């Protein structure tokens, strides 16, 4: 389950990691990954953002699945 407070904490983690990505709350099952502008959008930054998101939810005992385009993610219990 995705909670709004998770989004707030994740955005802090993403800011600290320097990816310039943000996460937006869609509903309890889905959140969106908001990339930076084109000048800062790199594959390395995207991979780092996905890693931060996965590690955060793994620490909560949840598994993350990303949409094919990488702009949404979904959580389920491990």
N, CA, C and O atoms as a DFTB+ gen file, in Angstrom:
312 C
 N C O
     1  1       0.839      -1.177       0.000
     2  2       0.000       0.000       0.000
     3  2       0.890       1.248       0.000
     4  3       1.880       1.321       0.728
     5  1       0.525       2.198      -0.809
     6  2       1.271       3.456      -0.894
     7  2       0.532       4.502      -0.061
     8  3      -0.641       4.789      -0.301
     9  1       1.224       5.053       0.900
    10  2       0.638       6.085       1.752
    11  2       1.254       7.432       1.396
    12  3       2.381       7.513       0.906
    13  1       0.488       8.483       1.655
    14  2       0.977       9.817       1.313
    15  2       2.277      10.139       2.052
    16  3       3.168      10.770       1.484
    17  1       2.394       9.712       3.312
    18  2       3.632      10.001       4.051
    19  2       4.835       9.295       3.433
    20  3       5.960       9.781       3.545
    21  1       4.607       8.134       2.772
    22  2       5.699       7.475       2.047
    23  2       6.214       8.378       0.935
    24  3       7.419       8.467       0.702
    25  1       5.299       9.041       0.257
    26  2       5.677       9.926      -0.850
    27  2       6.531      11.079      -0.333
    28  3       7.533      11.443      -0.950
    29  1       6.133      11.649       0.795
    30  2       6.896      12.753       1.387
    31  2       8.313      12.289       1.736
    32  3       9.289      12.970       1.421
    33  1       8.420      11.131       2.385
    34  2       9.736      10.600       2.755
    35  2      10.563      10.249       1.524
    36  3      11.759      10.537       1.475
    37  1       9.932       9.631       0.532
    38  2      10.647       9.279      -0.700
    39  2      11.183      10.508      -1.414
    40  3      12.305      10.493      -1.921
    41  1      10.395      11.567      -1.457
    42  2      10.873      12.786      -2.114
    43  2      12.091      13.359      -1.400
    44  3      12.984      13.909      -2.045
    45  1      12.136      13.238      -0.084
    46  2      13.321      13.663       0.658
    47  2      14.532      12.807       0.326
    48  3      15.638      13.321       0.159
    49  1      14.319      11.494       0.230
    50  2      15.408      10.573      -0.124
    51  2      15.906      10.867      -1.531
    52  3      17.113      10.898      -1.772
    53  1      14.985      11.081      -2.455
    54  2      15.373      11.368      -3.841
    55  2      16.135      12.688      -3.936
    56  3      17.089      12.807      -4.706
    57  1      15.713      13.675      -3.154
    58  2      16.419      14.959      -3.161
    59  2      17.844      14.787      -2.633
    60  3      18.792      15.333      -3.198
    61  1      17.986      14.029      -1.552
    62  2      19.320      13.783      -0.990
    63  2      20.218      13.026      -1.957
    64  3      21.433      13.223      -1.971
    65  1      19.615      12.156      -2.768
    66  2      20.408      11.355      -3.706
    67  2      20.826      12.157      -4.936
    68  3      21.686      11.722      -5.702
    69  1      20.218      13.332      -5.124
    70  2      20.594      14.195      -6.238
    71  2      20.048      13.782      -7.591
    72  3      20.550      14.238      -8.618
    73  1      19.024      12.925      -7.619
    74  2      18.493      12.451      -8.903
    75  2      17.644      13.493      -9.623
    76  3      17.510      13.456     -10.846
    77  1      17.072      14.421      -8.862
    78  2      16.153      15.436      -9.364
    79  2      14.810      14.847      -9.792
    80  3      13.988      15.545     -10.385
    81  1      14.585      13.578      -9.497
    82  2      13.278      12.952      -9.714
    83  2      12.400      13.237      -8.507
    84  3      12.901      13.499      -7.413
    85  1      11.087      13.185      -8.709
    86  2      10.116      13.317      -7.635
    87  2       9.100      12.195      -7.786
    88  3       8.980      11.578      -8.845
    89  1       8.376      11.947      -6.711
    90  2       7.315      10.953      -6.737
    91  2       6.011      11.662      -6.414
    92  3       5.961      12.502      -5.516
    93  1       4.959      11.324      -7.144
    94  2       3.640      11.894      -6.916
    95  2       2.650      10.813      -6.511
    96  3       2.708       9.691      -7.015
    97  1       1.747      11.149      -5.605
    98  2       0.733      10.206      -5.134
    99  2      -0.413      10.150      -6.126
   100  3      -0.961      11.185      -6.505
   101  1      -0.777       8.956      -6.547
   102  2      -1.931       8.778      -7.424
   103  2      -3.079       8.158      -6.636
   104  3      -4.184       8.701      -6.617
   105  1      -2.822       7.018      -5.982
   106  2      -3.791       6.379      -5.097
   107  2      -3.049       5.365      -4.225
   108  3      -1.821       5.293      -4.267
   109  1      -3.788       4.583      -3.435
   110  2      -3.143       3.645      -2.510
   111  2      -2.364       2.547      -3.213
   112  3      -1.538       1.880      -2.590
   113  1      -2.611       2.353      -4.488
   114  2      -1.950       1.284      -5.234
   115  2      -0.904       1.780      -6.216
   116  3      -0.052       1.010      -6.659
   117  1      -0.962       3.065      -6.562
   118  2      -0.117       3.586      -7.638
   119  2       0.482       4.939      -7.273
   120  3      -0.179       5.792      -6.682
   121  1       1.745       5.112      -7.637
   122  2       2.401       6.418      -7.528
   123  2       3.104       6.684      -8.850
   124  3       3.434       5.750      -9.582
   125  1       3.331       7.944      -9.154
   126  2       3.998       8.268     -10.412
   127  2       5.399       8.809     -10.136
   128  3       5.648       9.490      -9.141
   129  1       6.295       8.480     -11.050
   130  2       7.678       8.924     -10.983
   131  2       7.802      10.106     -11.933
   132  3       7.590       9.966     -13.138
   133  1       8.143      11.263     -11.395
   134  2       8.200      12.493     -12.182
   135  2       9.659      12.816     -12.469
   136  3      10.419      13.142     -11.556
   137  1      10.053      12.726     -13.739
   138  2      11.455      12.979     -14.082
   139  2      11.773      14.474     -14.092
   140  3      10.870      15.307     -14.161
   141  1      13.057      14.805     -14.023
   142  2      13.467      16.208     -14.137
   143  2      13.346      16.656     -15.585
   144  3      12.949      15.872     -16.447
   145  1      13.680      17.892     -15.856
   146  2      13.685      18.380     -17.230
   147  2      14.690      17.622     -18.081
   148  3      15.570      16.938     -17.559
   149  1      14.553      17.748     -19.377
   150  2      15.404      17.000     -20.312
   151  2      16.891      17.209     -20.081
   152  3      17.683      16.290     -20.291
   153  1      17.281      18.400     -19.652
   154  2      18.706      18.677     -19.459
   155  2      19.316      17.809     -18.362
   156  3      20.525      17.574     -18.364
   157  1      18.498      17.332     -17.428
   158  2      19.004      16.549     -16.295
   159  2      18.582      15.085     -16.347
   160  3      18.942      14.305     -15.466
   161  1      17.830      14.711     -17.364
   162  2      17.304      13.349     -17.449
   163  2      18.344      12.421     -18.054
   164  3      18.620      12.474     -19.253
   165  1      18.919      11.569     -17.209
   166  2      19.905      10.595     -17.680
   167  2      19.468       9.204     -17.237
   168  3      18.688       9.061     -16.295
   169  1      19.968       8.193     -17.911
   170  2      19.650       6.813     -17.539
   171  2      20.181       6.507     -16.141
   172  3      19.537       5.796     -15.370
   173  1      21.345       7.041     -15.821
   174  2      21.927       6.836     -14.489
   175  2      21.024       7.417     -13.398
   176  3      20.813       6.785     -12.363
   177  1      20.495       8.617     -13.631
   178  2      19.607       9.242     -12.647
   179  2      18.324       8.431     -12.497
   180  3      17.832       8.256     -11.383
   181  1      17.774       7.932     -13.613
   182  2      16.558       7.118     -13.560
   183  2      16.816       5.829     -12.768
   184  3      16.007       5.446     -11.923
   185  1      17.925       5.173     -13.040
   186  2      18.257       3.934     -12.326
   187  2      18.450       4.196     -10.837
   188  3      18.020       3.399     -10.002
   189  1      19.092       5.307     -10.505
   190  2      19.310       5.663      -9.105
   191  2      17.976       5.942      -8.408
   192  3      17.771       5.523      -7.269
   193  1      17.075       6.644      -9.088
   194  2      15.761       6.934      -8.513
   195  2      14.989       5.638      -8.276
   196  3      14.389       5.462      -7.215
   197  1      14.999       4.731      -9.251
   198  2      14.305       3.453      -9.099
   199  2      14.903       2.648      -7.948
   200  3      14.175       2.008      -7.189
   201  1      16.213       2.682      -7.821
   202  2      16.888       1.964      -6.735
   203  2      16.468       2.535      -5.379
   204  3      16.197       1.779      -4.447
   205  1      16.412       3.860      -5.266
   206  2      15.989       4.502      -4.012
   207  2      14.569       4.074      -3.641
   208  3      14.288       3.767      -2.483
   209  1      13.686       4.057      -4.627
   210  2      12.291       3.675      -4.395
   211  2      12.213       2.213      -3.968
   212  3      11.522       1.882      -3.005
   213  1      12.918       1.341      -4.679
   214  2      12.905      -0.087      -4.336
   215  2      13.451      -0.327      -2.937
   216  3      12.855      -1.083      -2.169
   217  1      14.562       0.294      -2.594
   218  2      15.166       0.097      -1.272
   219  2      14.252       0.596      -0.159
   220  3      14.161      -0.027       0.899
   221  1      13.576       1.717      -0.393
   222  2      12.662       2.257       0.612
   223  2      11.554       1.251       0.914
   224  3      11.285       0.939       2.074
   225  1      10.917       0.750      -0.141
   226  2       9.803      -0.177       0.079
   227  2      10.266      -1.554       0.548
   228  3       9.540      -2.219       1.287
   229  1      11.440      -1.992       0.144
   230  2      11.979      -3.261       0.654
   231  2      12.173      -3.177       2.166
   232  3      11.943      -4.153       2.880
   233  1      12.598      -2.010       2.651
   234  2      12.792      -1.836       4.092
   235  2      11.463      -1.911       4.844
   236  3      11.439      -2.137       6.054
   237  1      10.361      -1.720       4.119
   238  2       9.022      -1.822       4.709
   239  2       8.390      -3.187       4.449
   240  3       7.236      -3.419       4.808
   241  1       9.154      -4.096       3.818
   242  2       8.635      -5.430       3.530
   243  2       7.707      -5.471       2.330
   244  3       6.825      -6.326       2.248
   245  1       7.907      -4.542       1.395
   246  2       7.064      -4.494       0.200
   247  2       7.919      -4.564      -1.056
   248  3       9.081      -4.156      -1.069
   249  1       7.316      -5.087      -2.098
   250  2       7.983      -5.210      -3.389
   251  2       7.429      -4.144      -4.333
   252  3       6.235      -3.845      -4.313
   253  1       8.299      -3.581      -5.149
   254  2       7.902      -2.537      -6.099
   255  2       7.970      -3.087      -7.517
   256  3       8.931      -3.760      -7.890
   257  1       6.951      -2.796      -8.289
   258  2       6.948      -3.102      -9.724
   259  2       6.752      -1.789     -10.464
   260  3       5.873      -0.999     -10.118
   261  1       7.567      -1.558     -11.475
   262  2       7.456      -0.344     -12.279
   263  2       6.688      -0.642     -13.556
   264  3       6.751      -1.753     -14.083
   265  1       5.966       0.348     -14.051
   266  2       5.283       0.200     -15.334
   267  2       6.331       0.087     -16.433
   268  3       7.504       0.394     -16.223
   269  1       5.901      -0.350     -17.588
   270  2       6.824      -0.550     -18.702
   271  2       7.564       0.734     -19.068
   272  3       8.747       0.698     -19.406
   273  1       6.867       1.869     -19.001
   274  2       7.512       3.139     -19.351
   275  2       8.307       3.743     -18.190
   276  3       9.025       4.724     -18.380
   277  1       8.183       3.161     -16.982
   278  2       8.942       3.627     -15.828
   279  2       8.363       4.840     -15.130
   280  3       8.981       5.374     -14.208
   281  1       7.176       5.292     -15.554
   282  2       6.592       6.497     -14.959
   283  2       5.628       6.218     -13.812
   284  3       5.158       7.154     -13.164
   285  1       5.326       4.953     -13.551
   286  2       4.433       4.576     -12.457
   287  2       5.027       3.389     -11.721
   288  3       5.775       2.598     -12.295
   289  1       4.686       3.273     -10.439
   290  2       5.073       2.069      -9.720
   291  2       3.945       1.631      -8.811
   292  3       3.080       2.413      -8.419
   293  1       3.991       0.338      -8.490
   294  2       2.958      -0.325      -7.716
   295  2       3.647      -1.133      -6.626
   296  3       4.741      -1.653      -6.845
   297  1       3.031      -1.244      -5.466
   298  2       3.632      -1.971      -4.350
   299  2       2.766      -3.146      -3.942
   300  3       1.540      -3.106      -4.046
   301  1       3.426      -4.191      -3.476
   302  2       2.729      -5.338      -2.903
   303  2       3.618      -5.927      -1.814
   304  3       4.837      -5.759      -1.834
   305  1       2.994      -6.614      -0.868
   306  2       3.763      -7.226       0.216
   307  2       4.611      -8.355      -0.330
   308  3       4.205      -9.073      -1.244
   309  1       5.802      -8.504       0.245
   310  2       6.714      -9.576      -0.189
   311  2       6.227     -10.895       0.370
   312  3       6.843     -11.933       0.131
